[in-house]
């Protein structure tokens, strides 16, 4: 299973008045982790969706467990992987390490989504192409 690691410096604006990371920032870093993971296997997200006739990979579910705080000035590592594939969805797992210790673990359940022809502006899930799945093995 492919794991991508990207380093994130915790900036002043990422933290609350106590200088602890404000929890929604982790979800932004999870989203960035997903993009970095896809790019690490050679997928250009700006073009792959057009080629496959989908609008993207929206989140259907997200979760996080906060184990220890990170603070302004820390440099964290976001480890992202896809441990589970469904027919039309996949799970992106994220583990955030701070100074080598697991600080946060979470996931995003994403769908391979296209616009519905019968209801413009609404989405439907499509099967994830095998050629995409194979890139993450």
N, C-alpha and C positions, 0 to 999 in steps of 0.2 A: 504494500500500500504506500503510495506516494505521500510524503509529508513535506510541506514547505514551511520554512521558518523565516519570519521577517521581524526585524528589530524596530522598536518604536520608542523614541524618546518621549517621556511624559512631559508635556509642556505646561506652563502656568495655566493656560486656559482649559486644560483637561481636568484640573483639580478644583475642589470646593474650597471654602475659606480655611479648612483645616489642612489643606494641601494634599488631601487624599483624592484619588481619581474618582470623579463623579461617574456613577455606574453606567449611564447610557454611553459613555465613551467606549466601553468595552464592546458594545454592540456595533459601533462604528468600526472598531478595530477588527471585529469578527468579519464584517462585510469586506473590509480591505484584505483580510486574510484569505477570503474566498477568491477575490480577484487575483491576488498574488499566486495562489495555488494554481488557478487555471492558467495564468501566464507561464508558470514554471513548467508546464507540460506542452507549451507551444500554442496555446489557444489565445487568439486575439479576440477578446470579448466584443470589440467594436464591430467585427465582421462576421464572427461565427453564427450569431443569431440570424442575421440576414440570410446567410447561406442555407440555414436549416428552416427558415420560415417561422421563427419564434421571436417573441418580443424580449425574452430574457429568462432569468431564473429567479422569480420573486420568492420571498420568504413566506412559507405557510405557517411556520412555528419557530420560535426561538426561545432559548433557555440559557441561564447562566447560574453557576454556583460560585459564590465569592468566598475564597478560603483565607486570603490574607490581603491586606491593602497594598496598593502601590501609590507612590507619592510623586509630586513634582520633583523633577531631577533624576528620577529612576529611568533606566532603560530596560524595557521589557521585551520579551520574545514571544511572538504569537506563532504557535505551531498549529498548522491547519492540515486536515486530511479528510478523505471521504471513506469512512468505514462501512457505509451501508448504501446500497442501491436498491430502489424499488423500480417498478416499471416506468412510472412517470415522475418519480421524485428521487431525491438523494439527501443524505444527511452529511452535513459538513461539520466535523468536530473541531473544536478549537481549545487549545490548552495554552494558557498564558503563564509564562515563567518570569519571575523577578529574582535576580541574583541566584539563579539555579533552582529556586523553590517554586512549586506549583502555587500560583496565586488565584487563578480563575480557571474554571473549565466550563465549557458550554457548547451549544450546537445551534445550527440553523437547519431546518428542514426546508428544502427548496424544491420547486417544481419547474419542469421544462414547459414553458407556457407560450401559447399562441393566442391571438385575438380570435374571439368567436365570430364567425361570419354572420350568424343569425342575431347576434346581440353586440353591435359595435361598442367598444369600450370595456367589454367584459372579456375575461380570460378563460381558457380551458387548458388542462394539462394534456400533454402529448407524451408518447414514449420517448425516453432518452435514447438517442442513437447509440448503437454498439460502438461505433468508431470513437465516440466521445468517452464512453466508459473505459475502453481499453487504454486510453492515454493515462489513466490514473492507477493502473496496476503496477 
